[in-house]
Amino acid sequence: MLYAYTLLQPDTAARVRPAFPILGSPAGLAAEATVCAQLLQTVSRGDNLVLEDRLRDWSEDLRRR
């Protein structure tokens, strides 16, 4: 969740991933996909609209992994 909310601050987001190496693990990727999906659902309800483009980009990146 922390990573998701730093997506609007690319420098900060780039520092979060190395600070939490579990994010690159299979379990971490599953957690990332879950958080991303949950936040995209909030976008569909009108929340977190400012994150929408970044969440969609993140979703595509997760699909490629």
C-alpha positions as CSV (number, residue, x, y, z in Angstrom):
1,M,0.0,0.0,0.0
2,L,2.9,2.4,0.8
3,Y,4.3,1.8,-2.7
4,A,1.0,2.5,-4.3
5,Y,0.6,5.9,-2.6
6,T,4.1,6.9,-3.6
7,L,3.5,6.4,-7.3
8,L,2.8,10.1,-7.7
9,Q,6.3,10.8,-6.3
10,P,8.6,8.7,-8.6
11,D,11.7,9.5,-6.5
12,T,10.1,8.2,-3.4
13,A,8.6,5.2,-5.1
14,A,12.1,4.3,-6.4
15,R,13.3,4.3,-2.8
16,V,10.4,2.2,-1.4
17,R,11.1,-0.9,-3.6
18,P,14.7,-1.4,-2.4
19,A,13.7,-0.7,1.2
20,F,11.2,-3.6,1.0
21,P,12.9,-6.4,-1.1
22,I,9.9,-8.7,-0.5
23,L,8.1,-6.6,-3.1
24,G,10.1,-8.4,-5.9
25,S,9.4,-11.9,-4.5
26,P,6.5,-14.1,-5.7
27,A,4.5,-13.4,-2.5
28,G,5.3,-9.7,-2.8
29,L,4.1,-9.6,-6.4
30,A,0.9,-11.3,-5.4
31,A,0.4,-8.7,-2.7
32,E,1.2,-5.9,-5.2
33,A,-1.4,-7.2,-7.6
34,T,-4.0,-7.4,-4.8
35,V,-3.3,-3.9,-3.7
36,C,-3.3,-2.6,-7.2
37,A,-6.6,-4.3,-8.0
38,Q,-8.2,-3.0,-4.8
39,L,-7.1,0.6,-5.5
40,L,-8.4,0.3,-9.1
41,Q,-11.7,-0.7,-7.7
42,T,-11.8,2.5,-5.6
43,V,-11.0,4.5,-8.8
44,S,-14.1,3.0,-10.4
45,R,-16.1,4.3,-7.4
46,G,-14.6,7.8,-7.8
47,D,-11.9,7.6,-5.3
48,N,-8.1,7.9,-5.8
49,L,-8.7,9.4,-9.2
50,V,-5.3,11.1,-9.1
51,L,-3.7,7.7,-9.0
52,E,-5.6,6.1,-11.9
53,D,-3.0,6.5,-14.6
54,R,-0.2,5.4,-12.3
55,L,-2.2,2.4,-11.1
56,R,-3.0,1.3,-14.6
57,D,0.7,1.6,-15.5
58,W,1.6,-0.4,-12.4
59,S,-1.0,-3.0,-13.3
60,E,0.5,-3.4,-16.8
61,D,4.0,-3.7,-15.3
62,L,2.8,-6.5,-12.9
63,R,1.3,-8.4,-15.8
64,R,4.6,-8.4,-17.6
65,R,6.4,-10.0,-14.6
